[in-house]
Amino acid sequence: MSLTGERDTHADGTVVLDDGDPLVIGGETFGSRLIMGTGGAPSLDVLDEALAASGTELTTVAMRRLDPASRGSVLDVLRERGVRVLPNTAGCFTAGEAVLTARLAREALGTPWVKLEVISDERTLLPDPIETFDAAERLVADGFVVLPYIGDDPALARRLEQAGCAAVMPLGSPIGSGLGIRNPHSIELIVEAAGVPVILDAGIGTASDAALAMELGCDAVLLASAVTRAHRPGLMAAAMRRAVVAGRMARLAGRIPRRRYAEASSPAITPDHA
Amino acid sequence: MRVTINGTARELPAGTTVAQAVRALTPAATGVAVALNDEVVRRSAWDSTTLGEDDRVEVLTAVQGG
């Protein structure tokens, strides 16, 4: 495995990890550890530019009532980019709604993968742990590859893994808030105990948040608003791509321990009169 | 007969199928799924499934989100 050196840097300065460090979810392999959402983009053209710049290979969509008046489809954009689609259950408040939405997504999109999202209220959009767990058990039993969006709760993460989920997706902070990772310690605890990929989902505001998620040991980052609502979405997508790679490399490299006082990095000067 | 499609009440002739109801909304052949009274109707069953009085039909597709 080579994570440093010439193989990792293209002539244009683009940094990529080689095949020695893939992300594996539910038996599927991904070269990129940045999962994108498609919500919030002002147009499909802007979305397309951002997806290309992000290098993502897996991207979420929502399921909604068909609008006969709408022109163009996010599915066309993903298909042309060769990006795999991950339907979510956004907007669901109960396990029953989420299970039905997942089944409709499987029928419409031909994928058993689902980002399970069951929210408790419109103001915070925080995930409801009881409904989420209920839905996860039912979807796993029905053959779905379930990626549940949860709070930064190590106990719930463990229970969902035991229930057969293919990954766990703890939040950094509320959806769209851009508040970053409010409880890094809990994320570390989830990572330490997890036997499935941990995907930091929600709350990312800027590149350093995404890098931190990876430094804490997360296997991937899912973000949307930070890119789609940025002043320049394409540029932010490129920044996120590099932040996720940098954070991953730093995690694998192993950071130095924090110290209370200085440790000189230059040799000590030997006084002439010694 | 009276049927609700995506939240809108419609008057449809008796014997209307799920396939006909979907085609009235979209010509799309893929990327669409149907729930009839909160149960998924597989695409292979659209032609053979007829709607009844007071049925609730949801026709969904993927949109930007998440």
Interface residues (C-beta under 8 A of the other chain):
Chain A: G37 T38 G39 G40 A41 L47 T60 V61 A62 M63 R64 R65 L66 P68 S70 S73 V74 L75 V85 L86 P87 N88 A90 L100 T101 R103 L104 A105 E107 A108 L109 K115 E117 L222 A224
Chain B: N6 G7 L25 T26 T30 G31 V32 A33 V34 A35 D38 V40 R42 R43 E58 V59 L60 T61 A62 V63 Q64 G65 G66
